[in-house]
Amino acid sequence: MNNEKAVMAKVQEINASTSKDRVEVRVRDLLDRMSLEEKIGQLNQVEASADNVLDLLGDDIRAGQVGSIINQVDRDTVLELQRIAREESRLGIPLLVGRDVIHGFKTVVPLPIGQAASWNPQLVEACARLASEEASTVGVNWTFAPMIDVCRDPRWGRIAECLGEDPVLTSVLGAAMVRGFQGASLDDPSSLAACAKHFAGYGASESGRDYNTTNLPENELRNVHFPPFRAAVEAGVASLMTSFSDIDGVPATANSFLLRDVLREEWRYDGLVVSDWDAIQQLCVHGLTETRDEAAFQAASAGVDMDMVAGAYLQHLAGLVASGRIELETVDRMVANVLRLKFRLGLFDSRPVLADEPARMTSRSLAKEAALQSCVLLKNEGRALPLDPACLDHLAVIGPLANEPAEQLGTWVFDGDPERSVTPLAAIESLAADAGMSVSHARAMPTTRSLDETAFAEAEAIARNADVVVVFLGEEAILSGEAHCRADIDLPGAQVSLVKRLKAVGKPVIAVIQAGRPLTLTSVIDDLDAILFAWHPGSLGGAAIADLLFGRACPSGKLPVSFPKMVGQIPVYYGHKNTGRPPTPDSIVLIDDIASGAAQTSLGMTAFHLDAGYEPLYRFGFGLSYTEFAYSELSLSAVRITPSETLTVAVNVTNSGEVEGDEIVQLYLRDRFGSVTRPVRELKAFQRVTLAPGETREVRFSLTVEDLKFYKRDQTRGAEAGKFDVWIGGDSAAGRKAEFTLTQDSPAMA
């Protein structure tokens, strides 16, 4: 049997190698027949959303001047543009058809940051697969996702698109998205070529402002921001997109260290690299180049294959070749990367465009499950949740986001269909009708940003007549996403005032918060009995929220990013360095504790804020449930290991509550001493387990030397001998701890 498996594996390896060789032969053959103008055309992506796009682009496509189009999703138009490319251009080269399909196409699943709260790679992969299957029906074959920038600043609007603050969680979920979009094979008609973005460091934009500068030392780039991209490359991602930002003074779109030294030389990547929107021309705006031809030179020299909509390559690359500044061999490499993707997608081989979307019931079921697992229960004072319909006669549903089918879809949804949305109000009313409970609704505010409190009196009156108040708060979709950054991330508008007015009525107040980022909730946390953070939960978000509120489902989401107490704490994240003076609960002195006229002192002499301490409001990995989970008997298979050995770490997890629930068991490490300082904790592994009431299960993790490696002082990657701490628990403050030692049996342990 083992021999059979070995033979089959060898056959698959040979077939894969043969297929790869065949593609390279076809790429080379086509390159040899192309004129310079046709080659440059393949490097040109054009915006194609205009209604008269066939008239605008038809002749350019016939002339071989367009390699890709973006933002056209009318099926008949896309098919006709492809027909022109295949049948009326000299060489019949088909088009890459790009579209931002970030978290769903017609059926929308939770924001990526919400999906990350599920900590469920299988679910994330399935969501990407659904998006791919729907988008491919209109002829789209390339999506600009996943966004795998590690982000530790919730002011940044694009945190909505990312997968959180941790490189391991982002790596695992980002690779799952790649697999979902691309399927078992890129040439499957329902697959999309994925595009990992933005390479690299974009999530560290100064002040959380989009497009802003990033100042990142190489060691932090390698240890924090590169790993998700390396994981995407290893998962076979078809393309990468450069960042708008600069790093150490060199914009990513002209950064040869990123695109040549790391991506091509170190990682041996052979996929396509595309600029972000108009980013090549913006090298002039950055101040890196004075002219557009110099911008084209810098981008091409650095390793950007395709120019997204700027037209800089189309206008200037031929002249750069003629002058000898760009070698023809460089252009050929760029074009080969474009053609290779087209061959891998099967576009030259009559890949059909399937007309039918996935079964509607299947897509709705998945969207609801994703929303259920993405919601995070942050507070549940006195077990205010779940609500028991048998004990309630009248429920008040209040707030500007209770019945907004478009807003719950979230940011950057160009094709999402609000008619597919089930709102929280509609789902609650349906459940209430079945239970014989009445529901009253007051919007209270026209938008989440409104300062008008005129309608608060109606909301208060409804609350007085209700047993429980459920208030829907947060941000409209337009307040997060690209170019939608906020310096103040408190609840906008008059929402804080609304909460305080409702609290004064004297009834239990439960908040459901829909937002595209973590919010500072300090101003309302004491006025709320329970908080369910739903992000922007997508098409079936309302149905999921209703099930969670009434206990038909048990919350299981865990935070993929820390929630600050106030903006001044940012960046606040769990994987920080220890410093030479780490804070402890006993070392901090808060501002209200300082006596009037106190003599000047160093007040604890550790790293904390006088007005916020040093901990976030809610930590990474945190999330409550309707049951309780207890951890016991943490054990290691050894206390000393060599680099060639595997360490097994095990713990018993018990559901000590009264309902079935899912727990996300998290393992953290600390490398106590290194050639560069290491974080106080690093997530290394996690598992989702479902436990019945009273059930105990042993959860086991296997750690190898790969899990202990990092980029050292000389920027080489390896493990270093020494002592390690390991914790397992339900969040980043996990208390169950053990220790082990890695011994050195080779100089580098590379």
Secondary structure, 3 states (H helix, E strand, C coil): CHHHHHHHHHHHHHHHHHHHHHHHHHHHHHHHCCCHHHHHHHCEEEECCCCCHHHHHHHHHHCCCCCEEECCCCHHHHHHHHHHHHHHCCCCCCCEEEECCCCECCCECCCHHHHHCCCCHHHHHHHHHHHHHHHHHHCCCEECCCECCCCCCCCCHHHHHCCCCCHHHHHHHHHHHHHHHHCCCCCCCCCCECEEEEECCHHHCHHHCCCCCECCCHHHHHHHHCHHHHHHHHCCCCEEEECCCEECCEEHHHCHHHHHHHHHHHCCCCCEEECCCCCCCHHHHHCCCCCHHHHHHHHHHHCCCEEECCCHHHHHHHHHHHCCCCCHHHHHHHHHHHHHHHHHCCCCCCCCCCCCCCCHHHHHHHHHHHHHHHCEEEEEHHHCCCCCHHHCCEEEEECCCCCCCCHHHCCCCCCCCHHHCCCHHHHHHHHHHHHCCEEEEECCCCCCCCCCCCCHHHHHHHHHCCCEEEEEEECCHHHCCCCCCCCCCECCCCHHHHHHHHHHHCCCEEEEEECCCCCECCCCHHHCCEEEECCCCCCCHHHHHHHHHCCCCCCCCCCCCCECCCHHHCCCCCCCECCCCCCCCCCCCCHHHCCCCCCCCCCCCCCCECCCECCCCECCCCCECCCCEEEEEEEECCCEECCCCCEEEEEEEEECCCCCEEEEEEEEEEECCCCCCCECCEEEEEEEEEECCCCEEEEEEEECHHHHCEECCCCCEECCCEEEEEEEECCCCCCEEEEEEECCCCCCCC
